[in-house]
Amino acid sequence: MKFLGFFLIIISAISFGLMPIFATFAYKSGLDIKTILLFRFVSAAVIINIYITFKKYTYPRGKLLVMLIFMGAVLYSAQAFSYFSAVSLIGSSLTSILLYLYPSIVLLLSVILLKTKVYKLDIIALFFTTVGAIFVVGLKFENIDLIGIIFGLAAALIYSVYIIVGTKAMRGTTPIIATGVIMAGSASVYLIYALAYNIAIPNTPEQWGWISAITIVSTLIAIITFFAGLKLIGPLKASMISTLELVVTLFLSYLLLGEKMDYLQVIGSIFILIAAIILAKEKAK
C-alpha cells in the first residue's frame, strides 16, 4: 500500500507538471489566466460532482464538509491569489523558490500538529528536494520587493496548511468526494469573481481542448491521485515527492517548447530524483 501511495503521488506530480505546458499552448490560443482559472475550476466541479451523483456517493456533513469547503473556497483561492501576486511583484523564479519551501513547512506542521515521526532519511530527502528545486527553478531574480516576498511565503504557507488539512480530511472521506467538494468551493469563488469582472468565454475548439486538458489531467487526475497518495504515505513524503512536477515541467518544456536547459537544472533534477529514490528505499525498509 505504501508503494501504491508513492506511485499515486508520482502520477499527481506528472499531471501537475503538465499544467504549465498546457497553459502555454492555451495562452497561444488566445486565452488569458483569468479565463483558464475560471473554466478550470468550474468544469472540474461540474464533471466530478456529476460523477459523484451518478455513483450515488454520499457527501460528508458537519465539520468535515465545512473543512473541505474551506480548503476549496479559502485555501485554494488564497494560495492562487498569493502566488500570482508574488509573480507580478518579484517574478516567477523567486516566487517558485519561495513556493517550494513548502515541504520544509509541511515537515514543521506535521511534527507540531500531527505528531509525525521524522527519520534521518526524511531530512536527507528534504535537503535534496529543496536544493534541487532551487537549481531547477534557477537563481535569476528579476527584482526584490518586500510585499512580493511576503506573498511568495504566504503561498508556500497556505499550500502547506492545505496539505495538513487535507491529511485530516482524508481520514473521514474519499479522494473523489473530497475533490468534488473542494472544486465546488473553488468554483464558487471564481464564479463570483467572474460576475464582478468581465471574463471572456472560450470560443474555439482549440481553446476548449486546452481547457479540457487542464481540467481533466492537471486538476481532476492531479488532485484525486494526490489525495489518494496523501492518505497512504502522509503529508511529508507526499509534499517532497510532489516536487517531481518541477522535473516534468523542465524536461517537457525542453522537448516540446524548445526552452533551454542548463547544467544546474540538470543537477537539480537529479537531486529531486535522488530524494524520490531515498524515500522509496525508506518505504522498502
N, C-alpha and C positions, 0 to 999 in steps of 0.2 A: 504493500500500500504506500510505503514511503517513496518508492521509486516511481509509482504512479503519480504521486504529488509532484515530484521533481519533473517528470515528463510534462505534466499539465502546465506547470509554470513556464517551461520552455516554449510550449505551444502558445501560451499567452504572450510571452516576450516577442516571439516571431510575429504574432498578429499585431501587437502594438508597434513593433519596429517597422511594419509595413505602412503604418499610417502616414508618416512624413512623405513616403513615396507616392501614395495615393493622393495626398493633399497637394503635392507639387503638380501632378497631372490635372487635378481638379482646378487649381489656380490657372493653369494654362488654358483650361476650357472656358474660363470666364467667371468662375465662382470666387466669392470672397470668403474670408474666415467666418464672418457672422452667419452667412447663409449655410456654410458647411456645418458649423456647430449646431445651428437650429435644426436642420433636417437630419443630422446625425442622431441627435437625442430623441427627436420626435419619432423618426422612423423606427429606431431601436425600441422605443417604448411601445409603439403600436404592434410591431412584429412579436416581441416576446410576450406581451400581455394577451394577444390573441392566442398564442400557443398555450399559455397557462390556462386560459379559459377553455380552450378546446380539450385539453387534457384533464380538465376539472380539478386542477390543483387548488389547494386551499391557501389563501393569503394569510399571513400572520396577523395577530391582533395585539392590542395593548402596547406595551413598552417596545417590543420587538418591531412592530410596524412603525412606530414613531422613530426608532433608531434608524431603520432603513430609509425612511423618507428624509430624515436629517442628513444621512450620507449622500443622498442624491441632490436634494434641493439646496443644502447649505455647503457641505464639504466639497462635493464635486464642483459646484458652481464657483465657490470661493477660491478653490485651487486654480481653476482655469483663469479666473479674473486676475489672481495674483501673478500667475505665470506670464500671461500676455502683457500685463502692466510692466513687469520686470523687463521683458524683452524690449518693450518700447523705450525703456529708460536706460538700460545698461547693455543691451544687445543679447543675442541668442547664446553666445559662447559662455559668458559669465553666468547667465541665468541657468543654463543647463548644468554647469558645475555646482551651483548652489542647490539646484533641484536634486541632483544625485548625491547630495549629502543625506538624503532620506533613509538609506539603510542604517547609517550611524544613529540617526534619531530613533528609528524603529527599534534598534538594539536597546537604547536607553529606556524607551517607553515600555518595551517588552519586559525588561528587568523590573522596572518600577511598578507597572500596572498589572502585568500578567504573571509576575514572578517566574519568568522564563529562565531556565538554567542555560548559561552560556559556556561553551567549551573553547579550548585553545584554538581548535581548527576554525571555529566561527570567527574569532578575532583575526586570524591569519587571512581567511577568506575575505573578511570585511576590508582589510588593508589592500589586498589585490583588487577588490571591486572598486574601492574609492580612487586609488591611483590610476587604475585602468580607465575609469570614467573620465577623469581629468585629462588623460592623454588622448583619449578618443575625441573628446569634445574640442580640445585644443586650448591654448592659453592666449588667444588673440582677443583681448578685451577692447571693445570699441570705445567705451568711456566708463567712468566710475561715478555713480550717483547714489547718495546715501538712501534715498527713498526707493530707488531701484533695487539696492541690496536688500532692503527690508522686505520688499515684495518677493524677491527671489527666495529669501529664507522662509518667508511665510508660506510660499508654495510648497517647499520641502516639508515644513512642519505640518501643514494641513494634510498633505498626502500621507504623511506618517500616521497622523491621527485617524485618517480614513482607513488605513490598513489595520490599525489596532481595533477600531470599532468594528470593522468587517470581520476580524477574527472572533470577536464576541458574538456577532450576529450569526455567523456560520454554525454556532453551537445549537441554534434553535430553528434553523430553516435550511433550505437547499440553495445551491448557487443559482439555479434558474429563477426561483421565486424571488430571491434577493435582488437579482439583476432586474427583474420586472419592476419591482417597487422603486429601486434606485433610479432606473431610467425614467420612470413616470415622474419622479421628483425633479430630476434634471430637466426633463422636457417641459414641465410646468414653468420653471424659471425662465427658460429660453422663449417660451410662448409669450409670457408677459413682456419680455424684452422686445419680442417681435412686434407686439401691439404698440409699444412705445416708440419704436423706430421703424423706419421703412426698410424692410429686408426683401431682397429680390427672390423670386421663386425660380428654381432651375427650369430651363425651358428647352433643353436639347437632350437627346438620348445619351450623348456622351457625358453630360453633366450628371444626369440621373445614374449613369453607370458608375461614376466615381463616388457619388453619394452612397450608392448601394454597397460598393466595396468597403468604404469606410464604416458603414453601418453594420454590415454582416461580419466582416473579418476583424476590423480593428476596434469594434465596440462590443458586439454580442459575443463572438467567439473569444475575444481577448479577455473580457470581464468574467464570463462564465468559467473559463478554464482557470483564470487567476483565483477566483473564489474557491473553486474545487480543489486546486492545489494548496491554497492557503489553509483549507480545512485539514489537509493531510500532513503538511510539513511545518506549519506555523508561520508567523509573520516575519521573523528574522531571515530565515533561509529563503522564503518566498521573495522578499524585497531584494536580497542580494542576487538571486538568480535572474530576477527581472531586469537587471542591468544588461543582460544579453541583448535586449532590444536595441541598445546603442550599437552593438556589433552588427546586428542585422541591418539597421538603417545605413551604417557606414558602408558595408560591402555592397548593398543593393544600390546605393547612390553612386558608387564607383562603377558598377556593372550596367545600370540602366540609365543613369543620368549623366554619366561621363564626368563626375566630380573627381577631383584629385585626392589621393590618399598618401600621406607622408609616413615616414618610418615610426614616428611617435604614436600615430594612430594604430599602426600595426602592432606595436608593442603593447599599447593599451588594450587592444582586442585580445591579445594573448594573455594579459593579466586577468581580464574578466573570465576568459575560458579556464584559466588555472583555478580561479576561485570556484567556478562551477564544478571542476574536477575534484577539488578539495572537499566540497560539500557532498558530492556523490560518494567519495570514498568514506566520508564520515557516516553516511547512511548505510554503506555496505558493512561497516563495522558494527 
